[in-house]
Amino acid sequence: MHLYQKIASAALIGLALLGHARAQESDPYLWLEEVHGAKPMKWVAARNAASLGELQARPEYKEIRQSVQSMLNSSARLPDVTMHGGLLYNFWVDANHQRGVWRRTTITQYRRAEPAWETVLDLDQLAATENEKWVWHDVVCLSPKAERCLVLLSRGGGDAHVVREFDMATRRFIDDGFALPEAKTDVAWLDRDTLLVATDFGPGSTTASGYARVVKEWKRGTPLSAARALYEGKAEDMRVSAEKKFTPGHAYQFITRTVNFYSTELFLREGGKLAKVPVPDDAQTYTLDGQLLIQLNSDWDVNGVRYPEGALLATDLRRFMRGARNFAVLFTPTPASSLDGVTVTRSALLLNVLDNVRNRLVEARLVKGQWRQRKVDAPAFGQLSATALDALASDDYILKVTDFLHPTTTYLAHVGSDQRTMLKSMPAFFDGDAYTVQQFHAVSKDGTQVPYFVVMDKRARMDGSNPTVLNAYGGFQLPMKPYYLGPMGDAWLKHGGVYVLANIRGGGEFGPAWHQAAVKQNRQRAFDDFLAVAEDLIARKITSPRHLGISGRSNGGLLVGAALTQRPDLFNAVVCGAPLLDMRRFSKLLAGASWIAEYGDPDDPEQWAYIGKYSPYQNVRPDQHYPRVLFTTSTSDDRVHPGHARKMAAKMQEQGHDVLYWENTEGGHAAAASIAQEVQWWAVTYSFLLEQLK
């Protein structure tokens, strides 16, 4: 490049940066980013009062609220369980336990229609005693007997949580046990008296995304400040974490440096030393016995052999660490299939394959040094999931089967057999026989075939008059699969509503390539896919713009925000939940910096050039007519900043557009910390959609 070209290029970049900075400084709604500030909360209270005042007055609101409340409080709901120390544990929320109760039973009792449950921890009681709005997060138990557990509790439902040691025999917190203050903490047991901890250790110990940057080993009876550092990541990384993986005959300690959502470094810790596991930085890993399983997210060339993205490889871990590169290929993707998950039991792998957005299971077992596979005879439509009952001691697993119209059913299954015992079945909350499910394909702007599911009344007419809600996600390699619609039966389907679930690019329905086709500079493809599905629904006369609404949360909120600003003529209602909308500032708000690998860096002028073209907050205009929008978010969401929804609603109102806004003060990114709050979300959302689309 000639000197004058370099000078001109530098000048252009400088101008772009200057414009970028001025645009940020000129944001008149920046004050709404002060989450708990008096002025923003006064604004929230006023918007909430106006929105709820209107929606609660609608006849559908009370009906939806009552029907959904009865479903979510039903004692016949399916109690999901996990096994710790030979007992089955379940966290249960109902009308009498709004914050929930952690309880346990035996496998024999669980098989009964009405199991006898023993209460381990009552969160409502704990919240009242300690005057804290505790929300259950998770539990980490000491393997294999689980005599001690670490209970993770959040204030209000955010991602940050406190950690407290719990004695399972006495069912009490241990007064002088391990305890960690509120932070976005990762913690694992090394042994009864030692933890692996990644948390906020003080200034400089967290990343720009707010997660831990340092992993330490913490001994019982010593202050956290005395914990020994094992590994330090970089401030610009997403996070670091540590775990101890158990598999029959082996226990491995791993430390993971997560550079971003799709790039990690894995270290094996032995004898006080760390050795980097030389797998691709975008691969996922599992262990079974002495085997290392490697799930690829990009092509991998090894010793002249190319292993394709999406493949699952197996190799002896010790030999691999010594330099051997001999792999057994356990799964190879096809254009229509991808690996949706891997479940490890005592002696087998359960490969969950997603084939044209339908799950099927394959068993893989290592027998005398050779891998053997067997197809599991399971329902061919809908979603399957497998959970090991006790991966150290048993080849039993719980198989969960569900689809749009049939309630979820769980079975006790065993590796090597297709014989299963039904454990539990959720009751039918609506008449599934009255509806039909069809899968169609839309053609996107670049010719890509985009599948989508349509759930509708069998008697519906194809005259464009059906109120229809279109939902999708399209990000972070997360697949959108059939699931039991449950409350939506009463809230939407019985009112003549049509539900559509689109499998757009950016998700993981067809493996890594389906996701990678819509990241960073190619993000518009996800929006194009979504708009193509909307146009296809209209062309088939399933619905029309007057009766078509769209709904999305989180990254899906960004999706519907982009659809709103790009093609407002296609829709008559938009529900935009917990959304990213100001893409100029997303990387500076809460966990936003960790999503740069997905969207790009708005502080880089070349990347802002493509981000800025779709960022909803920057593209909404006063001279455009938009469909009515309902924005929903949560004050306690410490993942996606509530400022996104607040600022977009304020800007659109100032421009004269018709919007509603509702912010729940609890709930975190899930938007609800209790059944009552979840019921209100259903009533608010679907009374709005019915009013707009019928």
GIQUI-V645140 format. One record per pair of residues at least 12 apart in sequence whose ideal C-beta (glycine too) atoms are under 7 Angstrom apart, sorted by the first residue. I is the first residue (numbers start at 1). GAP is how many residues later the second one is. Records with the same first field share a line. If there is no record, write none. Layout:
I->GAP + GAP
This chain:
13->592
16->589
17->588
20->585 + 588
23->561
24->560 + 561
29->618 + 621 + 622
32->611 + 614 + 615 + 618
33->556 + 608 + 610
35->600 + 607
40->606
44->619
47->602 + 614
48->614 + 615
51->609 + 610 + 611
52->610
55->629 + 632 + 633
58->629 + 633
60->627 + 630
61->622 + 626
64->427 + 618 + 619 + 622 + 623
65->614 + 618
67->423 + 424
68->419 + 422 + 423 + 611 + 614 + 615
69->610
71->358 + 415 + 416
72->603 + 606 + 607
73->21 + 22 + 602
74->353
75->19
76->351
77->349
78->330 + 332 + 346 + 348
79->13 + 345
81->29
83->306 + 307
84->57 + 62
85->60 + 61 + 62
87->17 + 18 + 19
88->16 + 17 + 18 + 19 + 22
89->13 + 15
90->13
91->45
93->582
94->581
97->27
98->26 + 576 + 577 + 578
99->24 + 25 + 28 + 35 + 36 + 575
100->23 + 36
101->18 + 21 + 22
102->18 + 19
103->14 + 15 + 16 + 17
104->13 + 14 + 16
105->12 + 13
110->313
111->312
120->51
121->30 + 50
123->13
132->23
133->22 + 23 + 533 + 540
134->19 + 21
135->18 + 19 + 21 + 22 + 538
136->17
137->15 + 16 + 17 + 24
138->14
139->12 + 13
140->47 + 48 + 49
142->47 + 50
143->46 + 103
144->248
146->22
147->21 + 22
148->17 + 18 + 19 + 20 + 44
149->17 + 19
150->13 + 15 + 28 + 37
151->13 + 15
154->514
155->27
156->480 + 510 + 512 + 517
157->479 + 509 + 510 + 511 + 513 + 516
158->478 + 479 + 480 + 510
159->25 + 479 + 480 + 509 + 510
160->22 + 23 + 24 + 478
161->21 + 24
162->18 + 19 + 20
163->16 + 17 + 22 + 24
164->15
165->12 + 13 + 14
178->17 + 42
180->19
183->16 + 17
184->26 + 27 + 28
185->13 + 14 + 27
186->12 + 26 + 55
188->54 + 55 + 56
189->55
190->27 + 54
193->26 + 27
194->23 + 24 + 25
195->23
196->19 + 21 + 46
197->19 + 21 + 30
198->14 + 16 + 17 + 42 + 43 + 44
199->13
200->12
201->13
207->26 + 28 + 30 + 31 + 32
208->27 + 28 + 385
209->29 + 30 + 382 + 384 + 385
210->380 + 381
211->27 + 28
212->27 + 28
213->19 + 20 + 22 + 24 + 27
214->15 + 18 + 26
215->15 + 16 + 25 + 26 + 27 + 40
216->12 + 13 + 14
217->13
230->25
231->24 + 36 + 43
233->24
237->20 + 21 + 22
238->20 + 21 + 22 + 23 + 356
239->19
240->15 + 16 + 17 + 18
241->15
242->12 + 13
245->42
246->146
247->40 + 41 + 42
248->41 + 98 + 144
249->40
250->39 + 40
252->16 + 35
253->16
254->12 + 13 + 14 + 15
255->12 + 14 + 19
260->334 + 336 + 337
261->215 + 333 + 334 + 336 + 337
262->20 + 35 + 335
263->18 + 19 + 334
264->17
265->16
266->13 + 19
268->53
275->46
279->15
280->16 + 18 + 20
282->15 + 16
283->12 + 13 + 14
286->56 + 58
287->30
288->56 + 61
289->77
290->26 + 27 + 28
291->23 + 24 + 25 + 26 + 75
292->23 + 25 + 28
293->19 + 21 + 49
294->19
295->17 + 44 + 47
296->13 + 14 + 15
297->12 + 215
298->214
302->23
303->22
307->20 + 22
308->24 + 25
309->202 + 203 + 204
310->23 + 28 + 29 + 201 + 202
311->18 + 20 + 21 + 22
312->18 + 19 + 27 + 39
313->14 + 15 + 16 + 17
314->13 + 14 + 16 + 57
315->12
328->43
330->21 + 34 + 41
331->20
333->178
336->19 + 20 + 174
337->16 + 17 + 18
338->16 + 170 + 172 + 173
339->12 + 14
340->12 + 13 + 14 + 19 + 139
343->43 + 44 + 45 + 54
344->44 + 47
345->43 + 46 + 49 + 50 + 52 + 70
346->45 + 46 + 47 + 48 + 49
347->18 + 48 + 68
348->15 + 16 + 17 + 47 + 67
349->15
350->13 + 36 + 47
351->13
352->32 + 33 + 34
354->125 + 155
357->94 + 124 + 146 + 152
358->22 + 23 + 24
359->24 + 25
360->18 + 20
361->15 + 17 + 23 + 25
362->13 + 14
363->13 + 52
376->42
377->41
378->21
379->22
381->22
382->19 + 20 + 21 + 100
383->19 + 20 + 98 + 99 + 100
384->15 + 17
385->15
386->13
395->19 + 20
396->16 + 18
397->16
398->12 + 14 + 25
399->12 + 14 + 21
402->81 + 82
403->79 + 81
404->33 + 51 + 78 + 80 + 81
405->27 + 30 + 32
406->26 + 78
407->18 + 19 + 20 + 21 + 77
408->18 + 76
409->13 + 16
410->13 + 14
411->12
426->58
429->57 + 58 + 60 + 61
430->59 + 60 + 63 + 64
434->23 + 24
435->20 + 21 + 22 + 23 + 58
436->20 + 22
437->16 + 18
438->16
439->12 + 14
440->12 + 14 + 96
442->90 + 91 + 94
443->89
444->84 + 85 + 88
445->83 + 87
446->79
448->81
450->52 + 53 + 54 + 79 + 82 + 83
451->52
452->48 + 49 + 50 + 51 + 81
453->29 + 47 + 48
454->44 + 46 + 88
455->30 + 43 + 44
456->42
457->39
460->38
462->78 + 79 + 80
463->78
464->77 + 79 + 80
465->82
466->30 + 32 + 76 + 77 + 81
467->29 + 30 + 31 + 80 + 223 + 226 + 227
468->30 + 32 + 69 + 74 + 75 + 79 + 80 + 81
469->23 + 28 + 30 + 31 + 80 + 82 + 220
470->30 + 32 + 63 + 64 + 67 + 78 + 80
471->29 + 30 + 80 + 81
472->30 + 32 + 58 + 80 + 84 + 87
473->34 + 79 + 82 + 83
474->30 + 31 + 32 + 33 + 44 + 52 + 55 + 56 + 81 + 85
475->31 + 32 + 80 + 123
476->79 + 122
477->30 + 31 + 35 + 38
478->29 + 30
479->28 + 29 + 30
480->21 + 23 + 27 + 29
485->14
487->195
491->191 + 195
492->194
495->195
498->44 + 45
500->37
502->28 + 31
504->22 + 25 + 26
505->12 + 13 + 20 + 21 + 24
506->12 + 20
519->79
520->79 + 80
521->79 + 89
523->76 + 91
524->90
526->33
527->32 + 35 + 36 + 39 + 87
530->29 + 33
531->32 + 36 + 39
534->14 + 36
545->24 + 25 + 26 + 27
546->26
547->25 + 146
548->22 + 23 + 24
549->22 + 23 + 24 + 25 + 26 + 140 + 143 + 144
550->13 + 21 + 24
551->24
552->24 + 25
553->24 + 25
554->24 + 25 + 86 + 115
555->25
557->19 + 20 + 21 + 22 + 23
558->21 + 22 + 23
560->14 + 16
561->15 + 18 + 20 + 55
562->52 + 54
564->52 + 62 + 65
565->51 + 54 + 55
568->56 + 57 + 58 + 59
571->56
572->55 + 120 + 121
573->54 + 55 + 115 + 116 + 119 + 120
574->53 + 55
575->55 + 110 + 113 + 114
576->53 + 55 + 69
577->55 + 94
578->55 + 56 + 59 + 62 + 91 + 93
579->65 + 66
580->60 + 64
581->35 + 36 + 63 + 64 + 67
582->33 + 35 + 62 + 65
583->16 + 19 + 28 + 32
584->18 + 31 + 34
586->16
587->14 + 15
589->52 + 54
590->48 + 49 + 50 + 51
591->48
599->12
616->32
617->30 + 31 + 34
620->31 + 32 + 35
622->33 + 34
626->31
628->30 + 31 + 64
629->23 + 30
630->30 + 55 + 58
631->14 + 17 + 18 + 28 + 30
632->30 + 39 + 49
633->12 + 30
634->29 + 30 + 32 + 33 + 34 + 37
635->28 + 30
636->29 + 30 + 31 + 32
637->31 + 32
638->30
639->30
640->29
642->21
649->12
660->28
662->22
664->13
